[in-house]
Amino acid sequence: MTADAPLPGLPPPLRVGPLSVSPPLILAPLAGVADFPFRRLARRFGAGLTVSEMIASQAVVRDHPRSRRMAATAREEYPLSVQLSGADPMVLAEAARRNRDLGAAILDINMGCPQKKIVKTGAGAALMRDERLAGRVVAAVAAAVDVPVTVKMRLGWDHAHVNAPRIARIAQEAGAAMVAVHGRTRSDMFAGRADWAAIRAVKAAVSIPVVANGDIRDAADAARCLAESGADALMIGRGALGRPWIFRHIARALSGSPAPWPSLEAQYRVVTAHLEALLEFYGEPVALWLARKHLAWYSRGLPGGARFRREVNAAPSVAAVRELAAVFYETLARSGPAPHRDEGRNPSRTRAERTAPTR
């Protein structure tokens, strides 16, 4: 697809069991990012569906307070997909039942997390190495709840074992209503580029919807990913860091409408709303820690961003961060219109953004 080629149309609404997801753009289960405040922002800016941070099924069954809190807002933000990790079918089934009781509209099974602490327990991407267990996990969860069950996976464990099409068929036969595929193997971690074309084999293997994920950072990426993968929808993870408005941008662009990035004034309003939401939801200590992380992403590529990040990291309170943000954005606004940040191809992306774990 050339740079001046017209973008394809936005795909039709995604059907996940009885649910209709429109637009077919989904916030990925970003660990440490896709919490209630950020999910609300993503929905406000046009995400058709959001997925919770990965929640350990064992912690749910033990009724760990943090795990319960991570999805306790499910009824308020319906429809919410709650992602569970684990390798024990019965434990996952019980965790699914508990989250369904909290209002989860979809239960998603993590078969894609590449992190060592997850795979060493047999969960995450490790489930792709045991296809029989993967099928038992999906079947147990599907039998336990009366809402759609979905699976998020990678292409395979490594390039010698690309079995996503087989896992997708197994999941479909076990009762899954949708699969999402990150276009890398576990061995790739987050290096290189996502192989969108490889997702096409998954689409050909099943009749349930297939969602493509990985390296979607703007409307041009979205268009290429749809064309190369043949997917029914897109899942956006790291591309939404510091840019929750990316969903609206992509939806408008693929629909043929003007899709400029927000003005500096509009960006500042989002930052302010996000800070207040973090403070309300978590309280001061946690909100301050999270605000530093998010402001690193919001300020990425903006003039004076490096200095601003240093000041924010030294700030003693959310109130101090709030004041720093006001000065930063007011100074930028006096300098002129917001620069276009071509973040999809910015070699100086922050380390936090390069390594932010999607699940």
C-alpha positions in Angstrom: 0.0 0.0 0.0 1.6 3.3 -1.1 1.6 6.3 1.1 -0.9 8.2 -1.1 -3.2 5.2 -1.7 -6.7 5.6 -0.3 -7.3 3.9 3.0 -9.8 0.9 3.0 -13.1 1.3 4.8 -13.6 0.6 8.4 -14.6 -3.1 8.8 -18.2 -3.8 9.9 -19.0 -4.3 13.6 -17.4 -7.3 15.2 -19.7 -10.0 16.4 -18.5 -11.7 19.6 -21.2 -14.1 20.5 -24.3 -11.9 21.1 -22.2 -8.7 21.4 -21.6 -6.2 18.6 -18.3 -4.3 18.9 -18.4 -1.1 16.9 -16.0 0.2 15.8 -14.1 -3.0 15.6 -11.1 -1.5 17.5 -10.1 -3.0 20.8 -7.8 -1.8 23.6 -5.4 -4.6 24.3 -4.8 -6.0 27.9 -1.8 -3.9 28.7 -0.3 -4.9 32.0 0.1 -1.9 34.3 -1.8 0.4 31.8 -5.2 -0.9 30.9 -6.8 -0.1 34.3 -10.2 1.4 34.9 -9.1 5.1 34.3 -7.3 4.3 31.1 -10.1 2.0 29.8 -12.6 4.8 30.3 -10.4 7.1 28.3 -10.1 4.5 25.5 -13.9 4.1 25.4 -14.4 7.8 25.4 -12.2 8.1 22.4 -13.9 5.4 20.4 -12.6 1.9 21.4 -15.4 -0.5 20.7 -14.2 -2.9 23.4 -11.6 -2.8 26.2 -9.8 -5.7 27.9 -8.7 -5.7 31.5 -5.1 -6.1 32.5 -4.2 -9.8 32.8 -5.5 -11.2 36.1 -4.0 -14.3 37.6 -6.7 -17.0 38.0 -5.1 -18.3 41.2 -5.3 -14.9 42.8 -9.0 -14.6 41.8 -9.8 -17.9 43.4 -7.9 -16.8 46.6 -10.0 -13.6 46.5 -6.9 -11.4 46.5 -8.1 -7.8 46.9 -6.0 -6.4 44.0 -7.3 -9.0 41.6 -10.9 -8.4 42.6 -10.4 -4.6 42.2 -8.9 -5.0 38.7 -12.3 -6.1 37.3 -14.8 -4.9 40.0 -15.9 -2.1 37.7 -17.1 -4.5 34.9 -20.8 -3.6 35.2 -20.0 0.1 35.2 -18.0 -0.2 32.0 -20.0 -2.8 30.1 -19.0 -4.4 27.9 -15.7 -5.3 29.5 -13.6 -8.3 28.5 -11.7 -9.7 31.5 -8.5 -11.5 30.7 -7.4 -14.4 32.9 -4.1 -16.2 33.0 -3.3 -19.7 34.3 -2.8 -23.3 33.3 -5.2 -25.2 35.5 -8.6 -25.6 33.7 -10.6 -25.9 36.9 -9.0 -22.9 38.5 -9.5 -20.8 35.4 -13.1 -22.0 35.2 -13.8 -20.8 38.8 -12.0 -17.5 38.2 -14.2 -17.0 35.1 -17.4 -17.7 37.1 -16.4 -15.1 39.7 -15.6 -12.5 37.1 -18.8 -13.2 35.3 -20.6 -12.6 38.6 -18.9 -9.2 38.8 -20.3 -8.3 35.4 -17.7 -9.4 32.8 -19.2 -9.4 29.3 -16.4 -11.6 27.9 -13.8 -13.8 29.4 -10.5 -13.8 27.6 -7.8 -16.5 28.1 -4.2 -15.4 28.0 -2.1 -17.7 25.7 0.2 -15.0 24.6 2.1 -13.4 27.5 5.8 -14.0 26.8 7.1 -12.9 30.2 9.3 -15.5 32.0 7.5 -15.4 35.3 4.3 -16.3 33.5 5.5 -19.0 31.1 7.5 -20.8 33.8 4.1 -21.6 35.4 2.8 -23.1 32.2 0.5 -20.1 31.6 0.6 -17.4 28.9 2.4 -18.3 25.7 3.5 -21.6 27.3 0.0 -23.0 26.7 0.7 -22.9 23.0 3.3 -25.6 23.6 0.7 -28.0 25.1 -2.2 -28.0 22.6 -4.2 -30.6 24.5 -4.1 -28.5 27.7 -4.9 -25.4 25.7 -8.1 -27.1 24.4 -9.0 -28.3 27.9 -8.6 -24.8 29.3 -10.9 -23.2 26.7 -13.5 -26.0 27.1 -13.5 -25.6 30.9 -14.0 -21.9 30.8 -16.6 -22.0 28.1 -18.6 -24.6 30.1 -18.4 -22.5 33.2 -19.9 -19.2 32.0 -22.8 -18.0 29.8 -20.8 -15.2 28.1 -18.4 -15.4 25.2 -15.0 -16.8 25.8 -12.1 -15.6 23.7 -8.4 -16.3 23.4 -5.4 -14.1 22.9 -2.3 -15.7 21.5 0.9 -15.2 19.6 2.0 -16.9 16.3 3.7 -19.7 18.3 6.5 -20.4 20.8 9.2 -19.6 18.2 9.6 -19.6 14.4 10.1 -23.3 14.3 6.8 -23.9 16.1 4.3 -21.5 14.5 1.0 -23.2 15.5 -1.4 -20.3 15.9 -3.8 -21.8 13.2 -4.0 -25.1 15.1 -4.5 -23.4 18.4 -7.2 -21.3 16.9 -9.0 -24.4 15.5 -8.7 -26.1 18.9 -10.1 -23.0 20.6 -13.0 -22.8 18.2 -13.9 -26.5 18.7 -13.7 -26.0 22.5 -16.1 -23.1 22.4 -14.2 -19.9 21.8 -16.1 -17.1 20.1 -13.1 -15.1 18.9 -9.3 -15.3 18.8 -6.8 -12.4 18.8 -3.3 -12.9 17.5 -0.2 -10.8 18.2 2.0 -11.1 15.1 5.1 -12.2 16.9 6.3 -15.5 18.5 7.1 -15.8 22.2 10.8 -15.9 21.3 10.5 -12.6 19.5 9.2 -10.9 22.7 8.7 -7.4 21.4 11.6 -7.2 19.0 11.4 -6.6 15.3 8.1 -6.0 13.5 4.8 -7.8 13.9 4.2 -10.2 11.0 0.6 -9.3 10.1 0.6 -11.5 7.0 1.2 -14.6 9.2 -2.2 -13.9 10.8 -3.9 -14.6 7.5 -3.3 -18.3 8.1 -5.2 -18.1 11.3 -8.1 -16.4 9.6 -8.2 -19.2 7.0 -8.2 -21.9 9.7 -11.4 -20.8 11.6 -14.9 -19.4 11.1 -14.9 -17.4 14.3 -13.7 -13.8 14.2 -9.9 -13.1 14.2 -8.4 -10.0 15.6 -4.9 -8.7 14.6 -2.6 -7.2 17.1 0.9 -5.7 17.1 2.6 -2.5 16.0 -0.6 -0.6 15.0 0.3 3.0 15.7 -1.7 5.1 13.2 -4.3 4.8 10.5 -1.8 3.8 7.9 -0.6 0.9 10.0 -4.2 -0.1 10.7 -5.0 -0.1 7.0 -1.9 -2.2 6.1 -2.6 -4.6 9.0 -6.2 -5.2 7.8 -5.0 -5.7 4.2 -2.2 -8.1 5.1 -3.9 -10.1 7.9 -7.4 -10.3 6.5 -8.5 -9.8 10.1 -12.0 -8.9 11.2 -10.9 -6.3 13.8 -7.8 -4.7 15.3 -6.4 -4.7 18.8 -4.2 -1.8 19.8 -1.8 -1.9 22.7 1.4 0.1 22.8 0.1 2.4 20.1 -2.4 3.7 22.6 0.3 4.7 25.2 0.0 8.4 25.7 -2.5 8.5 22.9 -5.9 7.1 24.0 -7.4 9.1 21.1 -5.8 6.7 18.5 -9.1 4.7 18.3 -11.0 7.8 17.1 -8.2 8.7 14.8 -8.2 5.3 13.1 -12.0 5.0 12.9 -12.4 8.4 11.3 -9.5 7.9 8.9 -10.7 4.5 7.7 -14.2 5.9 7.4 -12.9 8.6 5.1 -13.3 11.5 7.6 -10.6 14.0 8.5 -8.6 12.5 11.4 -6.1 15.1 12.8 -4.3 14.4 16.0 -5.8 16.5 18.9 -4.6 20.0 19.5 -2.2 20.7 22.4 -5.2 22.2 24.3 -7.2 19.0 23.8 -4.2 16.9 24.8 -3.8 18.9 28.0 -7.5 18.3 28.8 -7.0 14.6 28.4 -3.9 14.6 30.6 -5.8 16.6 33.3 -8.8 14.2 33.2 -6.5 11.2 33.4 -4.6 12.6 36.4 -7.8 13.3 38.3 -9.1 9.8 37.5 -6.0 8.2 38.7 -6.1 10.1 42.0 -9.8 9.3 42.5 -9.4 5.6 41.8 -6.1 4.8 43.5 -5.3 7.6 46.0 -2.1 9.6 46.2 0.9 7.2 46.3 -0.2 4.9 43.5 -1.6 7.7 41.4 1.7 9.6 41.6 3.6 6.5 40.4 1.2 5.9 37.6 1.1 9.6 36.6 4.8 9.6 36.1 4.6 6.7 33.7 1.6 8.0 31.7 3.1 11.5 31.4 6.2 10.1 30.0 4.1 8.7 27.1 1.9 11.8 26.7 5.0 14.0 26.4 6.9 11.7 24.0 8.0 13.6 21.0 6.9 17.0 22.2 9.5 19.9 22.5 10.9 20.0 26.1 9.5 16.6 26.8 12.7 15.2 28.3 13.0 18.0 30.8 9.4 17.8 31.7 9.8 14.0 32.4 12.7 14.7 34.7 10.7 17.3 36.6 7.7 15.0 36.9 9.8 12.1 38.1 11.1 14.4 40.9 7.7 15.7 41.8 6.5 14.9 45.4 2.8 14.8 44.8 0.0 14.6 42.2 -0.7 18.3 42.9 2.9 19.2 41.9 2.6 17.0 38.8 -0.6 18.9 37.9 1.2 22.2 38.1 4.1 21.0 36.0 1.7 19.7 33.4 -0.1 23.1 33.3 3.2 25.0 32.7 4.4 22.5 30.1 1.3 22.6 27.9 0.8 26.3 28.3 4.4 26.9 27.2 3.9 24.6 24.2 0.6 26.3 23.2 2.4 29.7 23.1 5.0 28.2 20.8 2.4 27.2 18.1 0.3 24.3 16.9 1.0 20.8 18.1 3.7 19.0 16.1 2.7 15.9 14.3 4.3 13.0 16.2 5.0 10.1 13.9 5.2 7.8 16.8 4.9 4.6 14.8 8.3 5.2 13.4 10.0 7.2 16.1 13.4 5.5 16.9 13.6 7.5 20.2 10.5 5.9 21.8 10.8 5.8 25.5 12.2 2.6 27.1 8.9 2.2 29.0 6.9 2.3 25.7 9.3 -0.2 24.0 9.0 -2.7 26.8 5.3 -2.1 27.9 4.0 -5.7 28.2 0.8 -6.5 26.3 -0.7 -9.8 27.3 
